[in-house]
């Protein structure tokens, strides 16, 4: 019996080698990365295919694939813990919503199955840049197929992509490995950000560049800091003069906390979130928006007097999330939210800190930072799953690149 099983496995190995499973899986991985920038349904279908191919490889062409146990062990632990907590506290479909929102890492982790073990950095870089270029074309053509034509999704996706491109661009210049290829996605993405009229994108870019400057001071002491400062100053002056006056005026309203309904709405939601967490600090109220929305409306009804705001929340019922990824964690999951914060701000940065911090790895890490910053004003973990999916992909690539670098050195 055992001989028959071994013979069957041997035949299967031969079949998979003949159909070139390794190559098929690798290029499916690149398509999967590109699709994350353009269409969530296509990305999901390619994710299923990538997972199926990865399982086949692990079963029949088993090679040593190192999946980061700290990061994905924590994701798995939170996944199980969140299901249990939703079973206890959710009064609606919280379990199903939690699984859908928090299981996205399962797809991205299979990138390491096909992209680790060889030097594939150039193809990974080309895939990300291609995805950004295609998204920008879709935005400028106003094509509804790209992220369902949703400005919110397009903004979130493009912010992650533009931070990657800008940091990669600066790394190449400072390392004197400048490539003309990066000009096209950089110009297109900057123009598309203005087209999308995103205030937060400007702040994400500025904060990421500021953090990158600090990173250079501590970890790239061989770089010419004056050269970087000159590039940033010239880029800032050029950008300010090229930006439309209407866009600059909108950016200036970002800190207005009165006579700006968008900002006032967010403040109300954040205050409501803190109140809801205090009332349900142990396990939260559940992940479904149906669990959160009635509590948000109740808070507004009891605490908000301004008529225009009451209409937004009570009459029109426009909001079901709290427009802040971190407040969402605590409201939905209670003190379990601390584990999410620990994963995002301690475990993941530590994994980058202990790595070689090469060019593409640094760009991937700062794109993750861009996601963190954008999450301050949007519920991008819950409401915009396509944005979280790109974060999961960039994270998986960062960890895979780290593994590639370690193997290349050894």
Buried (B, 14 or more C-beta within 10 A) or exposed (E): EEEEEEEEEEEBBEEBEEEEBBEBBBBBBBBBBBBBBBBBEBBBEBBEBBBEBBEBBEEBBEEEBBBBEEBBEBBBEBBEBBBEBBEEBBEBBBBBBBBEBBBBBBBBBBBBBBBBBEEBBEBBBBBBBBBBBBBBBBBEEEEEEBBEEBEBBBBBBBBBBBBBBBBBBBBBBBEEEEEEEBEBBBEBBBBBBBBBBBBBBBBBBEBBBEBBBEBBEEEBEEBEEEEBEEBBEEBEEEEEEEBEEEBEEBBEEBEEEEEBEEBBBBBBBBBBBBBBBEEBEEBBBBBBBBBBBEBBBBBBEEEBEEEEBBEBBBEEEEBBBBBBBBBBBBBBBBEBBEBBEEBBEEBBBEBBEEBBBBBBBBBBBBBBBBBBBBBBBBBBBBBBBBBBBBBBBBBBBBBBBBBBBEBEEE
